[in-house]
Amino acid sequence: MQWVAIGHIDDIPLRGARCIKTPMANIAVFRTAANEVYAIENRCPHKGGPLSEGIVHGRSVTCPLHNWNISLENGEALGADEGQVQSFPVHLENGYLSISLENLHLEAAE
C-alpha cells in the first residue's frame, strides 16, 4: 500500500475534521474524541453536503445539510438512511498521518 503524508494529528482538532483536495475527490479526515482518525469522501451520499463541516460524535459524523449520520469507519449511512461514500485507510505513526489513495485511483480508472 502506498501512503501519502497529510500532516500531524494535532492539525485536526478533537471531534473535528480537515479537508484534503485531490484531483479526483475531496477527502475529509476526522479525529474523534477518542483520538481515532478516519478518512472518507467529503460529500454526503444524500445531497452532497460537506461532511467535514458536520458534527463528529463517536465514530460517525452528522451531515450539516440534512442531518444524515455517516459512519466514519466505512462511509455507510446509518439508521434508516441509505447510501455510502468511499472510505480510505489512514496510518498514524509518531503523530504523523498518512492516507492511502489507491482505492480512489482504482475506482476512477474503471
C-alpha positions in Angstrom: 0.0 0.0 0.0 1.3 3.4 -0.9 0.9 6.1 1.7 0.7 9.9 1.2 1.7 12.2 4.1 -1.1 14.5 5.1 0.1 16.2 8.2 0.2 15.9 12.0 -2.7 14.6 14.1 -2.6 17.9 16.1 -3.6 19.7 12.9 -7.1 18.2 13.3 -9.0 19.2 16.5 -10.7 16.6 18.6 -14.2 15.9 17.2 -13.2 17.9 14.1 -12.1 17.5 10.5 -9.8 18.8 7.8 -10.4 18.5 4.1 -7.8 17.2 1.6 -8.3 18.1 -2.1 -7.2 15.6 -4.7 -7.7 15.8 -8.4 -10.5 13.1 -8.2 -12.2 13.9 -4.9 -12.2 15.9 -1.7 -11.5 13.7 1.3 -12.5 14.6 4.9 -10.1 13.4 7.6 -11.8 13.2 11.0 -10.4 12.9 14.6 -12.8 11.5 17.2 -12.9 12.4 20.9 -11.1 9.1 21.5 -8.3 10.3 19.2 -9.1 7.9 16.4 -8.6 9.1 12.8 -10.8 8.2 9.8 -10.9 9.4 6.2 -14.0 9.4 3.9 -15.2 11.3 0.9 -16.2 14.8 1.8 -19.7 14.5 0.4 -22.9 13.2 1.9 -24.5 10.4 -0.2 -27.8 12.2 0.2 -27.3 15.6 -1.4 -23.5 16.0 -1.4 -23.2 18.1 1.8 -19.7 18.8 3.1 -19.2 16.2 5.8 -16.0 17.9 7.0 -18.3 20.7 8.3 -20.6 18.2 10.2 -20.7 17.3 13.9 -18.5 14.3 14.9 -19.9 12.1 17.6 -18.5 8.7 18.4 -17.4 7.1 15.2 -19.9 9.0 13.0 -20.5 12.4 11.5 -23.8 14.2 11.0 -24.1 16.0 7.7 -24.7 19.7 8.2 -27.3 19.9 5.4 -30.0 17.3 6.3 -28.7 15.6 9.5 -27.8 12.3 7.9 -25.4 10.2 10.1 -22.5 8.7 8.3 -20.1 6.0 9.7 -16.5 7.2 9.8 -15.4 3.6 9.8 -16.9 2.6 6.5 -18.7 5.6 5.0 -22.2 4.0 5.2 -25.3 6.0 6.1 -26.6 4.9 9.5 -30.2 4.3 10.7 -33.0 4.4 8.2 -30.9 6.3 5.6 -29.3 4.5 2.7 -26.1 5.3 0.8 -22.4 5.2 1.2 -19.3 7.3 0.5 -15.8 5.8 0.0 -13.6 5.4 3.0 -9.8 5.5 2.9 -7.1 3.8 5.1 -5.3 6.1 7.5 -1.9 5.4 9.1 -0.7 7.2 12.2 3.0 7.0 13.2 4.7 9.2 15.7 1.9 11.7 15.4 2.1 12.0 11.7 -0.8 10.9 9.4 -0.7 9.3 6.0 -3.6 8.2 3.8 -3.8 5.6 1.1 -5.5 6.8 -2.1 -5.0 3.5 -4.0 -8.8 2.8 -4.0 -9.6 6.3 -5.3 -7.3 5.8 -8.3 -8.6 2.3 -9.0 -12.2 3.4 -8.8 -11.5 6.4 -11.1 -9.9 4.2 -13.7 -12.9 1.9 -14.0 
